[in-house]
Amino acid sequence: MKNSLIILFLFAISNLQLSAQEFLNLDFEHHVYKGQPRKWVIEGEGQYHGWVDSLGNPYSGKKSLAIRLKNGEAYVFLALPANIIKGKAIKVTGFVKANQFDSLQIMLGFKDPQGRPKLVPLQDPVTNQWNKLENQTSIAAEYNSDKLLIALIVIGSGNINFDGVSIEINGTAIGDKGAHFPGPTEDEINTLNRSLIPIKGLNANSRLDDLKALNKAVGNPKVIALGENSHGSSSIYKLKLRLVQYLVQEKGYSMFALESPSIEADVINKYVTTKEVGTIENILSNLVYPSWRTQDMIDIIEWIKHHNQTAKNKVQFRGFDMQDKTAALNRLLVIANEHDNELVLKLDSITSELKREQPDLAKAYNLAESLQKYADGLNANATPTYSKELILEVKRCALILKQNLGLSLHLKSRDEYMAENIQWLLSNYCSNGHLIVSADNSHITRATGKMGQFLKSANGTEYLNIGFTFNTGSYAAYGDKKYYEVHPSYVGTYEYLFSKAKVDNFILDLRQPSIKVIVSSSKGFRSIGSRPQETTQFSETMLSDNYDLIAYLEISTHTEMK
């Protein structure tokens, strides 16, 4: 499904540490593999491509950023950390020109990760001459996000070039320092080798001895989040299965919660917690997102089911996403028709509104809010047709329905709603109060506005996250190809640093004082997600601000979608 502009702006851009003299590649002179610009991140929808181009008479210097679109949308990002912009005025200027274009929209924007973008469109008609594009804003002293995003946004079809960017904070130019890309020092590599915890294999049948070395680093927090920089890396999911085995068998975790639609996952939970046999086809259909319809996810599900056959405390399988309201609404209708006439009436009013040719989503949301209050007031003692378990199911379905409508109205972000659902699972379904979360790195991170930030705020030290990355190989994604190429890491990325370690696969505790020194600077960190990333695969990140531990794999092999 095509994301909205606002949702795309919330894509994973991590913290950037910079001083007034920091190099920001404002003239796009520096690039890496396949002409991708350093420092800047390119995302988009539809057919788009961007690269540093030496042709086309650049506005300044020898190169400019070229973007080609065909019924596409491209977003070129740069992030400024909050500490240099709070209480100050920001002005950004750039120059664009276009050719062979059709109905191009070109805008320059600021975006608080917790708010809506402030966009300025190109005022003059698009031409094949350099046109000035400028935007400015003031940042409140009490600004509470960790960064501000600057982005060029291009929508439509055509070829454009972008160049000559300047950024001023209170009238002082920033980002003009000369480029310097130092590789890791011998001391840094030695520190890395002394501190890492080797992973001896990815085979799920391996002994857990190597993972027991994680005991001190992991502890026993209520919520452990396992990330991934690509939904299509089989290698990551093989390691995740080993970590799930370790956390369940050695630490007693009792729930695996996946970044997957909530209500549909109940079918999978019934499969793993009961003697019901079921079929793989039925299981796959309830995973919903194609990224999870893989043998690797089936292996996790089957291991949990096998474990539960003899375990005293069973492990549940749950979802926590709310992007589809259909399953929640349908389940509520079934329950209402069997148990509750008043609930039937409330659902009828919501469905009637949603079936209108132009539904009033605000009205539907208010009706869903009333429905949730009704569900929260249900009591098994006062309403004997309900069991305690059924009441919990009604409450959760009502919550998902309200969240979905709230998401459509932009009342809260998907990340905030997902964090709410994890907290709900923790409070209502998790038997011993300890659960494992599996989601994209961009959700588990502690960056402003992300699910991990909300979970950290709610749980404090009882939230621990492990980011996952890899160096080479392949990954699967939503696209025309069976698999895609992992772009090589380069000097100035964390993956390049990690590739110098003495072992191929390891886990690293970023909170160690000696390690924190080498992960507290801004470097590129691989970010792919569910779509093919043929353009930028790295975004500027300060790992120590975003993750507690990192799991590193030298080689990724792609998943096989069923």
Buried (B, 14 or more C-beta within 10 A) or exposed (E): EEBEBEBBBBBBBBBBBBEEEBBBBBBBBBBBEBBBBBBBBBBBBBEBBBBBBEEBEBBBEEBBBBBBBEEBBBBBBBBBBBEBBBEBEBBBBBBBBBEEBEEBEBBBBBBBBBEEBEBBEBEEEBEBEBBEBBBBBEBEEEBEBBBBBBBBBBBBBBBBBBBBBBBBBEEEEBBBEEEEBEEBEEEBBEBBBEBBBBBBBBEBEBEBEBBEBBEEBBEBBBBBBBBBBBBBBBBBBBBBBBBBBBBBEBBEBBBBBBBBBBBBBBBBBBBBBEEEEBEBEEBBEBBBBBBBBBBBBBBBBBBBBEBBEEEEEBBBBBBBBBBBBEBBBEBBBEBBEEBBEEBBEBBEBBBEBBEEEEBEBEBBBBBBBBBBEBBEEBEBEEBEEBEEEBBBBBBBBBBBBBBBBBBBEEBBBBBBBBBBBBBBBBEEBBEEEBBBBBBBBBBBBBBBBBBBBBBBEBBEEBBBBBBBBBBBBBBBBBBEEEBBBBBBBBEBBBBBBBBEBEEBBBBBBBBBEEBEEBBEEBBBBBBBBBBBBBBBBBBBBBBBBBBBBBBBBBBBBBBBBB
